[in-house]
C-alpha cells in the first residue's frame, strides 16, 4: 500500500514500464508524422484536446498552461517551432467553466504575500492567468501571438482562437 498519491503513481509507473516499448520521437521512417499544429490550452483535466479533438499521433503538439494563457509560454512556442520545424498553425483553446474565471488578482496576490520574504513589489511583477471574459481572453492571446516578433511570421499569421464548451463537448471559433 502506498503512503502517498505520489508513491501510488510511481507504483503504477513500474507496472507501465513492464510492458513499455520505447517510442522513437517523430520518426518518419516508422510512418510517424511531425505535428503541424500547436495547440495551447488549459491544464484543467476536462480540457483534454487529445480527447475532444480526437487527435491522432503526430497531428498536434499540445502546451497546457493555467487558463490556456499564451504570455507565460511565448519562448516555448518559439523553441518548439525551431525544434520541430514542422509547425504551420497555432490553435489557442480556452474553455467554459475555467478556474481562471473564478479568481481575481487580489485573491492571488494576498495568497502569495503570505509567504515569508515575498514583497508587494515581487507580486506586482507577476502575471496571473485571471480571466474576466472568456472570448476576450482568447482574442487577447491570439493577438499576443500575432504581435510577437520572436515567433516566425508564417506561424503567427496562422494563429486562431477557439472556445471549448465542457458541457456540450463542442469547440467553436472565436
FIFIKE-922650 format. One record per residue (C-alpha): chain; x, y, z; residue in one letter; residue number from 1. Coordinates in pm, whole numbers, always signed. Example, Ala and Ser with C-alpha at 12.3 -4.5 7.8 and 13.67 -1.06 7.14 Angstrom:
{"A",{+1230,-450,+780},"a",1}
{"A",{+1367,-106,+714},"s",2}
This chain:
{"A",{+0,+0,+0},"x",1}
{"A",{+138,+340,-99},"x",2}
{"A",{+200,+607,+164},"x",3}
{"A",{+103,+893,-67},"x",4}
{"A",{-54,+951,-404},"x",5}
{"A",{+293,+1013,-547},"x",6}
{"A",{+403,+671,-422},"x",7}
{"A",{+90,+517,-577},"x",8}
{"A",{+157,+688,-909},"x",9}
{"A",{+516,+564,-905},"x",10}
{"A",{+386,+210,-845},"x",11}
{"A",{+157,+250,-1148},"x",12}
{"A",{+461,+363,-1347},"x",13}
{"A",{+650,+48,-1254},"x",14}
{"A",{+353,-156,-1384},"x",15}
{"A",{+357,+51,-1705},"x",16}
{"A",{+732,+0,-1751},"x",17}
{"A",{+692,-378,-1759},"x",18}
{"A",{+520,-362,-2100},"x",19}
{"A",{+663,-30,-2219},"x",20}
{"A",{+802,-12,-2570},"x",21}
{"A",{+1023,+290,-2641},"x",22}
{"A",{+868,+537,-2881},"x",23}
{"A",{+1104,+688,-3134},"x",24}
{"A",{+1041,+1062,-3145},"x",25}
{"A",{+861,+1161,-3469},"x",26}
{"A",{+1037,+911,-3691},"x",27}
{"A",{+918,+945,-4050},"x",28}
{"A",{+1097,+614,-4113},"x",29}
{"A",{+838,+449,-3887},"x",30}
{"A",{+546,+629,-4050},"x",31}
{"A",{+516,+889,-3774},"x",32}
{"A",{+447,+1242,-3885},"x",33}
{"A",{+570,+1556,-3717},"x",34}
{"A",{+293,+1777,-3581},"x",35}
{"A",{+189,+2071,-3797},"x",36}
{"A",{-39,+2226,-3534},"x",37}
{"A",{+46,+2362,-3192},"x",38}
{"A",{-246,+2367,-2950},"x",39}
{"A",{-224,+2594,-2647},"x",40}
{"A",{-490,+2515,-2391},"x",41}
{"A",{-568,+2497,-2021},"x",42}
{"A",{-427,+2246,-1776},"x",43}
{"A",{-779,+2163,-1648},"x",44}
{"A",{-821,+1784,-1684},"x",45}
{"A",{-1160,+1837,-1851},"x",46}
{"A",{-984,+2028,-2128},"x",47}
{"A",{-804,+1742,-2299},"x",48}
{"A",{-763,+1820,-2672},"x",49}
{"A",{-631,+1472,-2749},"x",50}
{"A",{-977,+1353,-2644},"x",51}
{"A",{-1222,+1624,-2758},"x",52}
{"A",{-1048,+1680,-3093},"x",53}
{"A",{-978,+1308,-3135},"x",54}
{"A",{-616,+1381,-3221},"x",55}
{"A",{-405,+1114,-3384},"x",56}
{"A",{-34,+1073,-3309},"x",57}
{"A",{+156,+1345,-3491},"x",58}
{"A",{-148,+1570,-3552},"x",59}
{"A",{-55,+1829,-3294},"x",60}
{"A",{+183,+1928,-3018},"x",61}
{"A",{+0,+2044,-2706},"x",62}
{"A",{+103,+2300,-2444},"x",63}
{"A",{-113,+2306,-2133},"x",64}
{"A",{-91,+2609,-1910},"x",65}
{"A",{-313,+2776,-1649},"x",66}
{"A",{-613,+2933,-1821},"x",67}
{"A",{-466,+2839,-2159},"x",68}
{"A",{-287,+3173,-2146},"x",69}
{"A",{-17,+3240,-2401},"x",70}
{"A",{+202,+3500,-2227},"x",71}
{"A",{+389,+3256,-1998},"x",72}
{"A",{+491,+3029,-2288},"x",73}
{"A",{+588,+3257,-2578},"x",74}
{"A",{+951,+3143,-2558},"x",75}
{"A",{+845,+2777,-2552},"x",76}
{"A",{+639,+2831,-2868},"x",77}
{"A",{+948,+2965,-3043},"x",78}
{"A",{+1168,+2685,-2908},"x",79}
{"A",{+924,+2413,-3015},"x",80}
{"A",{+887,+2566,-3361},"x",81}
{"A",{+1266,+2566,-3400},"x",82}
{"A",{+1297,+2208,-3274},"x",83}
{"A",{+1015,+2052,-3476},"x",84}
{"A",{+1048,+2253,-3795},"x",85}
{"A",{+701,+2135,-3896},"x",86}
{"A",{+454,+2375,-3732},"x",87}
{"A",{+214,+2555,-3965},"x",88}
{"A",{-70,+2668,-3734},"x",89}
{"A",{-146,+2755,-3372},"x",90}
{"A",{-480,+2693,-3203},"x",91}
{"A",{-547,+2876,-2877},"x",92}
{"A",{-829,+2693,-2698},"x",93}
{"A",{-982,+2828,-2377},"x",94}
{"A",{-1279,+2655,-2214},"x",95}
{"A",{-1601,+2726,-2031},"x",96}
{"A",{-1613,+2696,-1652},"x",97}
{"A",{-1239,+2763,-1634},"x",98}
{"A",{-1093,+2804,-1286},"x",99}
{"A",{-919,+3121,-1405},"x",100}
{"A",{-1264,+3284,-1429},"x",101}
{"A",{-1322,+3223,-1058},"x",102}
{"A",{-1008,+3402,-938},"x",103}
{"A",{-909,+3763,-917},"x",104}
{"A",{-567,+3923,-894},"x",105}
{"A",{-617,+4045,-537},"x",106}
{"A",{-704,+3695,-418},"x",107}
{"A",{-385,+3554,-571},"x",108}
{"A",{-171,+3850,-456},"x",109}
{"A",{-293,+3801,-97},"x",110}
{"A",{-220,+3428,-117},"x",111}
{"A",{+136,+3483,-245},"x",112}
{"A",{+207,+3760,+5},"x",113}
{"A",{+156,+3511,+291},"x",114}
{"A",{+491,+3353,+202},"x",115}
{"A",{+795,+3467,+402},"x",116}
{"A",{+1015,+3715,+221},"x",117}
{"A",{+767,+3799,-58},"x",118}
{"A",{+715,+4171,-109},"x",119}
{"A",{+437,+4365,-280},"x",120}
{"A",{+694,+4462,-545},"x",121}
{"A",{+766,+4091,-610},"x",122}
{"A",{+398,+4014,-655},"x",123}
{"A",{+327,+4318,-873},"x",124}
{"A",{+579,+4188,-1129},"x",125}
{"A",{+388,+3863,-1176},"x",126}
{"A",{+123,+3796,-1440},"x",127}
{"A",{-154,+3565,-1323},"x",128}
{"A",{-392,+3374,-1554},"x",129}
{"A",{-705,+3559,-1440},"x",130}
{"A",{-989,+3567,-1695},"x",131}
{"A",{-1287,+3800,-1670},"x",132}
{"A",{-1423,+3748,-2025},"x",133}
{"A",{-1356,+3413,-2193},"x",134}
{"A",{-1399,+3525,-2553},"x",135}
{"A",{-1188,+3834,-2496},"x",136}
{"A",{-915,+3626,-2332},"x",137}
{"A",{-899,+3410,-2646},"x",138}
{"A",{-882,+3719,-2870},"x",139}
{"A",{-613,+3873,-2644},"x",140}
{"A",{-399,+3559,-2656},"x",141}
{"A",{-427,+3525,-3034},"x",142}
{"A",{-336,+3895,-3066},"x",143}
{"A",{-35,+3839,-2841},"x",144}
{"A",{+87,+3557,-3067},"x",145}
{"A",{+30,+3760,-3383},"x",146}
{"A",{+219,+4059,-3237},"x",147}
{"A",{+516,+3857,-3110},"x",148}
{"A",{+829,+3931,-3309},"x",149}
{"A",{+1006,+3619,-3180},"x",150}
{"A",{+752,+3382,-3335},"x",151}
{"A",{+811,+3300,-3701},"x",152}
{"A",{+589,+3523,-3917},"x",153}
{"A",{+422,+3239,-4111},"x",154}
{"A",{+330,+3069,-3784},"x",155}
{"A",{+195,+3376,-3608},"x",156}
{"A",{-12,+3464,-3915},"x",157}
{"A",{-185,+3128,-3878},"x",158}
{"A",{-281,+3161,-3511},"x",159}
{"A",{-651,+3130,-3434},"x",160}
{"A",{-867,+3112,-3123},"x",161}
{"A",{-1139,+2878,-3002},"x",162}
{"A",{-1363,+2813,-2705},"x",163}
{"A",{-1432,+2458,-2584},"x",164}
{"A",{-1764,+2405,-2405},"x",165}
{"A",{-1702,+2150,-2129},"x",166}
{"A",{-2076,+2068,-2109},"x",167}
{"A",{-2157,+2011,-2478},"x",168}
{"A",{-1810,+1898,-2589},"x",169}
{"A",{-1817,+2135,-2886},"x",170}
{"A",{-1536,+2368,-2995},"x",171}
{"A",{-1621,+2693,-3171},"x",172}
{"A",{-1406,+2956,-3330},"x",173}
{"A",{-1385,+3293,-3152},"x",174}
